[in-house]
């Protein structure tokens, strides 16, 4: 049982956290540069964005392999594995998988659905672990290790990426369709769930990069549910901001301004140790997310896609993603400030103060070391 827990921690906490860093250093930073280029008109930012986004798979490959303590040759080979698995997927026509393990749409009908970061996550882990079995074991390591790592990586990509594409396709269809027809309920569900994932020691950014991918958006466009898809991304941003800003403000008396910065612009995951000791402290920001999520989908109609949906106010990436995906208007800007900053702060503070008055939360419960 202990060994199983160690493996789960290694792959779904350590590796997924590293995957988020790879996404941040490529796709997410590229999105930020893209947004800056869009609003400033400076072409160099658009050029940087193009190259940064194109390196997404490679960045994921190196990040995961590094976190798994892979030897240099394995790690560098995983850059190629990440590139191929991020790009590989399947063609899906009317909900059916019609072409296996392709990297572009070779058919007039159907859409190409890449496995994206989800495919890279699994393929790189497999390639890295198998590559380590042969690394530094022979006198021709410089040939054997890259060959084995790349062959295993290709085999894993070929077998798994189409299946991952198929699963992510239907997950995206469900979210976009459900949000289109039930924006109120899905606003609550998506906001609360993604917000909770953000605070847990797993990567909400990586998960949102898988769910709200460009392929998923293309599928939603074809089915006419792209509005719901993007609104769900906006609700995800709302939930993440509620957790980060909520914890930062409700714990201000314990953590002061350093807590505002570390949690509001860093991560609410810092509170995980305190949550394990006293789970009720998680209630104020979670209640706030249940309110801001449907306000985002129903009133302000904030939209977002990709990795930005799972970043919240970390480096202000979530709000930047909303600005990038939502048509600019006074309503959008008002909603952005209210949903991402003002309401999470006010609601979380209100709920936490009530709970402090009731004795459910005591001074020091949310203190950070």
N, C-alpha and C positions, 0 to 999 in steps of 0.2 A: 504493500500500500504506500509506503514511504517513497519507494522508487517511482511509482506511478505519479505521485504528487510532484516529485522532482522533475519528471519529464514534462508534465503539464505546465509547470512553472517555466521550464527551459524554453518550451516552444510557444506557449500561448501568452506568456508575460514578457520574458526576456526577448524572444525573437520578434514578437509583434511590436514591442516597444522600439526595438531597433528598426523595424520596418517603418514605423512612424517617423523616426529620425531621417531615414532615407527619403521618405516622401517629402518631409519638410525641406530638406536640402536641395530638392530638385523640383518636383511638381508644384509644391506649395509656394516656394520662393519664386518660381517661374510665374505663378498666378499673380503674386504681388507685383512683380515687375511688369507683367502684362497690364494690370490695372493702372499702375503709375504711367506707363506708356500711353494708355488709352486717354487718360485725363490731362497729360502734359503735352502729348503730341511729339515727344522725343523718341525718335525711331530706335535709338540704341537700346532702350529699355525693352522694346518689343523683340529685338534681336536676341538679347540676353534671355528673355522669357522662352523663346523658341528652343534655344539650345538647352536650357535648364529642364524644360518639360520633356525633351527628347531623351534625356539621360535618366528618366525616372526608374526604369527597370534596372539599369546598371547600379544606380544608387541604392536601390532596395537590396540587390544581390550582395553588394559589398557590406552594407550595414548589417544584414542578418548574419552573414558569414563571420564578420568581425565579432558580433555579440556571442556567437557560438564558439568563439576562440579557435577559429580555423587557421591553419598555417597559411603563410603568404600566398603560395601558389594556388591553394584551394580558394582563398578569398578572392584573388584576382580573376580566377576562372569563373567564379560565381557572378562576376559582373556580366559576363556573356550569358550565363544561365538566366540571370534576372532579366536581361534584355529580351531574350527569346520567349521566356514564359510570360512576361508582361504583354508582349505583342501577340502571342498565340491565343487562338480561341476557336470559335465555330461560327458557321452561318446558320441562322435560325429563321425558318420560313413558316409563318402562321403558327408559331409555337412549337414547331418540330425541328429537330436538329438535322440539317440537310447536308452539311459539309463538316468534316472532322479535321481538327488540328490545322487550321489555315491561319494566315496572318493578314489577309485582306479579303474583301468581298470579290470573288471571282464569278459571281452569279448575278444576273439581272434582278432576280427576285430574292427576297429575304434580306436580312441585315447581318453584317459582320459584328459579332459580339466577342470582344477580347476578354480573356480571363483577367487581365489587368493586374493590379497589386495582389489580388487574392490568389491568382495562379502563380505569380512570382513567389509569394509567401511559401506555398507548399513545395514548389519545385526546387527552390534554393535550399530549403531545409534538407530535403532528401539528397540533393547533390553535394551539399557541404558535409553532411554526416558520412556519406559513402566515400567521398573524396578523402576525408580524414583517415579512413581505414587503410588507404594505400600511401598517403603522404609520408615522405621520408622513410619509406620501407625498402626502396630499391636504389641502386646506384645511378639509375637514369630517371630520377625523380622529376627532373625538369620536363620530361616527356610524359611519363606515366600519369602523374597527378592531374595535369590539365586535361589529358585525353579521357581519363576515367571520369573526372568531374563533369566535363562537357557531355560525354556520352550519357551518363546517368541523368544529367540535367535535361538533355533533350528527350530522353525516354520518359522522364517524369512529366515534362511539359506536354509531350504528345499524348500521353495517357490521361492526365488529369485536367489540363486546361480546358478542353471542350466540356467536360463534366462540370467544372467550376463555372464556366460561362453559362451553361444551361441552368444551373441552380441560381446564379446571380440574376439571370434574366427573369426568372419567375418571381424572385424576391422583389426585384424592381417593379415588375408588373403589378404585384400585390400592393406594394406601397403607393405607387402612383395612382392605381385605380381606386384604392380605398380612400386616399386623400382627396381625390377628385370628387367622390360621392359623399364622403363624410369628413370634411375638413375640420370640423369641430372636434370630433372624437380622435381622429388621427393626429390633430395638433397636440392634444394632451398626451397621447400614447408615445409618439415619436419624441416629443420634447422631454418627457420624463425618462424614457428608456435610454436615449442617447446621453442625456445629462448624467444619469447614474453610471453608465459605462465610462464616461469621461473621468469620474472620480475614482472608479475602480482601477486597480493596477493592470489594466489592459488598455489598448490604444483605441480610443474612439475615432481618432483621425484615420487610422488604418481601416477600420470598419466602414467609416463613411466613404473613404476613397473607393472601397469595393462596391458599396451599395449605390452611391450617387455618381457613378462613373459616366464618362461620355457615351459609352455604349448603351448604358441604361437609359440615358436621356434620349438617345436616338430611337430606342425601342418605344419609349413613352410618346415620342413625337408621332411615330407611325400609328400608334393606337389611339392617339388623340387625348392622352392623359398627361401630357408634358407639364401642364399647369399644376396638376396635383403633385407631380414628381418634384418640381422645383419648390412648391410650397412646403412639402415635407422636408426638404433640405433646409428651408428657412426655419422650420420648427426645430430641427436638430440644432441649429445655431442658437436658437432661443434657450433650449434646454441646457446647452453647454455654458452659455453666458450666465444663466441663473445659478448654476453650481459654483462657478468661479467667482463671480461678483458677489453672490449670496454669502458664501463662506468668508470672503474677504471682509465684507461689511459686518456680518453678524458676529465675527470674532475680533472686531476692531479693539474692544476694550482689553483683550488679552494680547493681541499681536501688534497693535498700533499700525504705523505706516509701512513697516517692513512686511507685515502680513497682507496689507492691501496690494503691495507690489508683487510679492511672491505668489499669492493666490490669484489676484485679479488679472495679472499679466503673465503669470507662470502656469500654475496648475492647482486645482482643488484636490488633487491626489495627495497633497501634503497632509490632508486631514484624515487620511485612511487609518492611521494608527489610532487617532482619537475616536473615529467611528467604530472601530473594532471594540474599543473599551466602552463606549456609550453610543449605540446606534441612533438614539433619538436626535442627536445633534444634526443628523442628515435630513431631518424632516423639514426645517424652514426653507432651504434652497430647493428641495424637491417639490414642495407645495408651490413655491414661486414659479418653478418651471411648468407646473400643471396649469398655471394661469397665463403665463407669457406665451406658451406654445400656441394655444388656440387664438389668442389675440394676434399673433403673427400670421396665422393662416386665414383667419376670418376678417380681421379689421385692416391690418396694414399690408397684408399679402407680400411679406418679405420672401425672397427666393434665394436659393443657394444650391450649389452642386459641388461634387468632388470632395477632396480632403478638407476643404475649408469648412464644410458643414460640421465637422467633428472637432474643431479647434477652439471654439468659443472666443474669449477675449485674449487668448495666448498670443502675444505679439500683435493683437488686434486683427488676427487673420480671419476670424469669423465675420466680423463687420466688413472687412475688405471683400470677402467672398460675396456677401450680400450686395454690396455696392456694385460688384462686377456682374451679378446675375439679375438684379432688379432694375427695371427702368427708372431712371432718375426723376424724382418729383418731390415736391414739398412733403407729401404724405410718406414717401419712402424715408426721407431724412428724419422726420419726426418719429416714425416707427423704429428706425434704427437706434436712435438715442434712447427711446423709451424701453424697447424690448431687450436691448443688449446691455444697458447700463442702469437707467433710472429705476425701472420697475423691479428688476432682480434685487437691487440694493434696498429699495423701500420695502418690498414685500418680505424679503428674508429678514430684514431688521425687525419689522413688525412682528412676524411669527416668532422669531427668536426671543424678543423682549417679552412677549406674552408667556412663552414657555419658561423664561427666567423668573417671571413673576409667580408662576405656578410651581416653581421649584423643580421643574423637569430638567432644566439646564442650569448648571452652576458655574460660577467663575472658575476658569481654569480648564473647563471641559474641552475647549477648542484651542488651547494654547499650543503653539508650535515651539519646538526646541530651537 
